[in-house]
Amino acid sequence: MNALSLHAASYRLRPSLPDDRQDTVELCERFPDRPDYPRRLQQWKRQKSVWLHGHPQLLAGDRPSCTVVGSRACSRDAEQRAFELGQKLAERGVLVVSGGALGIDAAAHRGALAVGGSTCAVLGTGVDVLYPRHNAELLAAIGREGVLLSMFPLGSPPMPLHFRVRNELMAALADVVIVVEAQARSGSLITARQALRYGRTLLCFPGSEGAVALLSAGARAVRSVDEAVACVASLVEPGPAVEKTCEQPLLTRVESATVSASASLPSAAMLLSDDDAAVRVLAALAACPSADVGELCARTGLSAAECAAVLVDLELADRCTRLAGGRYMLHAPLS
């Protein structure tokens, strides 16, 4: 039993979340074939029912949304940066989305709540399970003032696979995803990879190990909270940009042509992605010593966004390495 399982075994499920506004707070399940399904999730490729606790109207799609993610064991500077991002984005009417975890997530949520703004916590448990316990009070506050969201049934405990799905869902909800600080194998890189796959704008603060891979994969560098907020504003607000501090994203998701994968690839590698993009990139890398994104696009028929997203995924799975000059090399198959 791993550490996460031990947490789950000892965690006390709660039948309801404490709140003082029962007249407006809802606990409900929404289905993709019904008109009250959150518009923010209509582009989500999984299209499954979700549970909501709080104010579901925040996900109606009538306000911009920004997902803020990063490491749980973050630096103090990064935690303060995330808090200020939550504050300043919320002050502009942006829905601040994060995962309710320790570190960067909690700081972003607290920043939004501190100014009376809107925030959404996407959970890897049921919406009635306040996990991690250290953030129970914060999550209860989000249930009262914002909205808790989960695709897992009530009472669902924290499980490793749940958090990977949670990370993907955070990307689907956002207009823009900001990575504040990330370790080399941080779960926030999964959200970043999915952001590229969904064609979302990806912003990243340089300086952490994870930022190196993201910047080479197509993320836009931002060096201050004000620069990040101005960039979000320029991308999601109608009319003239508040301040032109970063370029409009050129990466968009396109339908790719069918390409046969190499039969010599190990079957385990073909399970890295829920579509065939990873298989195409793996086949292209297996056919040469190394390749950059442009070469992979030409060999696979995928867009730059799709290739970049797959490469981040393969790096997380330890199947490829980024070399100098932005080139990538396939690892030997795992025995």
N, C-alpha and C positions, 0 to 999 in steps of 0.2 A: 504493500500500500504506500503510495507516494504522499508527499507532504500535503498536497491539495486534497487528497482523499481523507487524510486525517482531519483536516479542517472541516470537511463536509460531514464526517462522522460525528464530530463534536458540536456541530452548529445547530442551534435550536431554531426550527422553523416557526414562523409567526403567522397565525391565521389572517391577520390584517395589519395594516400599517397605521400607526397613531396619527391622527390629524384633527384639526379643530374646525374644518370647513367641510363637513360631510355633505352639505347641500350642493357643493360644486365639484368636489373631488369624485372621480369615477374609478371603479375597478371593473374592467371589461375586457372581453376578447373580441378582436376584430378579424374578419375574414376577407381574403383578397377578392372574392366575387361579389362583395357587397359595397354599396356606395359610401359607407362610413369608414372604409379601409383607408388608413393614412395616405394622403397623396404623396407624401415624401417617400413612400415605400413602393410606389407603382413601378419604378424602374429596377427594383430589387429582383435579381434573377431567381431567387428561391421562391418568392411569392407564396409565403405560408402565413397561417394565422399568427397573430401576435397578441400578447397581453399588455394592457396599459393600466397604469395606476397614476392618477393625478388629473391633468387637464389635456385630454387627447387633441383638443383643437389646436394645440401648439404645433402639431404635425400635419396641419391641414395644407401646408405648402404655400401659405400667403405671406410668409416672412423668410428672409434669407437664413441659412443655416451653416454653421461652421463647426467642424469637429476638431477638438484640440486633444492631442494624445502625446504620450511620452512615457518615460520610465517610472516605475514605482519607486525605485531607489534612486531618486534624482538629486541633483545638487540643490543647495538653497537658492542659488541664483535662478535656476531653471524653475523651481517651484514658485518663486516670486513673479517670474515672467509669466507663468501660466495663470496666476491669480490676476495679474494686470490685464492679460488678454481676455479672461472671462469678464472682468469689469467693463473694459472699453468696448468689447464687441456687444455686450448686453445693452450698454448705454446707447448704441446705435440701432437697437431693435433686432439684433441678430440672435437667433436661437443658438445657444452654446451647447454642443453635444459632446459627451465624453463617456467613459466606461465605468465611472463610480469607483475606480480602484484607488489605492494609496498613491501618493506622489502627485504627478502632473494632473491626473484626472480630477482628484479631489480639489486641488487648487483652482482649476478652471471652473468647476461647479461653484465653489465658494465665492469666487470673484463675481460670477453672474448673480448669485443670490444676494451678495452684499449691496448691490445697487438696485435690487428689486427687479432684476431682469429675468429672462426665460432661459431655462436649462433643461436638458433631457439626459438622463442617465440610462445607457443601454447595458443591460445586465446579462451575465452568464448564468443566472439562476432564475427561479421564478420571481415575479415582481413582489411576492410576499416574503422573500428571503433577503434579509438585509446583510449582504456580504460584500466586502469583509466586515466583520463585526466592529472593527475600529471606526468604520465609517457609517455605522448604523444611524446615528443622529443626523448626519448629513443626508443620507439616503431618504430618511423619513421626511426631512425638510423638502427635498426635491419632490417627493410624493405629494406634499401639500401645495407647494408653490410652482412646481414645474410638472414634469411627467417622467415616470419610470417606464421603460419599454423592455420587453423580452419576448423571444419566440418560444420560450420554454414554459411548460404548464406550471400552474401554481404548485409550490412545494418542491420544485426541482432544485437539487443541491448543486453546488459548484463542481463542475467536471472539466478536465482539460479541454476536451473538444468543444464544449460550450463557449469557451472564451475565444476560440478561433472564429466561430460563427458570429459571436458578438462583435469582434473586430471588423468583420466584413460588413455587418449591418451598420456600424458607425460610418463607414465609407459611403454606403448607399444613401444615407440620410443627408449627407452634406453637399453644399455647393462648393465648399473649400475645406481642405484638410490641412491642419498645421501640426507638424511634428516639432515639439519644443526641445526635447532631448531624448536620445534613444541609444541603448546599448547595441552592440553588434548583432545580437540575436533577440532583440526586444520584440514582444508581441505587437508593439505599435508599428513595426515595419510591415506586419500583415495588413493593417489598416491602410498604410501608405501604398502598398502594392495594389490593394483593391481600389483605392482612389484612382490610380492610374488606369486600372482596367475599366472603371466606370466613366472615365473621361473627366474626372473631377480635377480641379486645380490643386496642386500639392505644393505647400510652402514648408520650408525647413530652416531652422536656426542652425548654422554651422557650429562645429566645435565638438560634437560627440562622435563616437565610432559609427553609430548607425547613420548619421547625417552624411558621411562620406559616400556610402552606397546610394543613398537617396538622391543626392545631388548629381551623381553620375547617371542616374536612371531617369532624370528629367524633372526633379523637384526644383523650385525656385528658391533661391537663398534670400532670407530676410534677416536683418541684423539688429532690429529693435522692435519692441512691442508696437510703437507708433507706426513703423514701416509696415508691419504685418497687418495692422488694423486698416491702414489706408489702402493697402493692396486688396484686402477683402472687400472694402467699400467700393473700390473701383471696379471690381468684378461682379458684384451682386446688386449694387444700387443703380437705378435708372438715371439717365442723364450724364453730365460730365463727371469724370472721376474726381474724388476728393483730392487726390494727389497721385500722380503717375509715378509709382515707386517700383513696379515690377511689370514685366511684359505679360500681355494676354497669353494664355496657354495655346499652343498650336497643336497639342496632341488631342486627337479625338478617336473614339472607338469606331472601327469600321468592320464590316463583315468581311471575313477573309476567305480566300479560295481554299478548296479542299486539297491538302497536300498529304501524300502518304508518308508515314513515319518509318524510320529505319527499323527493319525487323530485328536487328542485332541489339537494340536497346533493351536493357533489363526491364522486366515487367514492373518491378517496384518503382522505377522512375516514372512510368506512365501513370502512376496514381498520385503524382504530385499536384495535379490540377484537376478541376472539375470540368474542363473542356479540353480540346486537343491542342491548345496553344503550347503547353509545356512540351508535349511530344514533338511538335514541329521544331521548337527551339533546340531540344535535346538532340534530335536527329541532325540538325544543321551543325551543332557544335561537335558532334561525334565524327563528322565528315571532314574536319579541318583542325589544325593545331590550336587556333584561336580565332575569334571574330569580334567585330564591334557591332553596335546596334544597327548601323546602316547595312552592313553585310548580312546580318541576320534577317532584316526586313526583306532584302532582295531574295534570300534563299527560302524563306518561309511563306511569303505573301502576307505577313502580319504587319500591322501598323507599328510605328515607333512606340506608341503607348502600350500596345499589347506586348511587344518584345521587352520593353523596360519592366513591365509588371511581372512577367514570367521570370526575368533574370533576378529580380529581388526575391521572388519565391524560391528559385533554385539556390540562391545564396543562403537563404534561411534554412533550406533543407540540406545544406552542405554538399550540393551536387555540382557547383561550379565556383570558380574563383575569378574575381575581377583583377585584371592585370594592369600594369602601367599603360597609359594612353587610352583607357576606356575599353580595352579588349577583354574578352571572357574566354576562359578555358574550362572544359568539362573535366570533372574529377573522374577517376577510375571507378567502376561500379563497386558498390559496397559488397563485401563477402558475407 
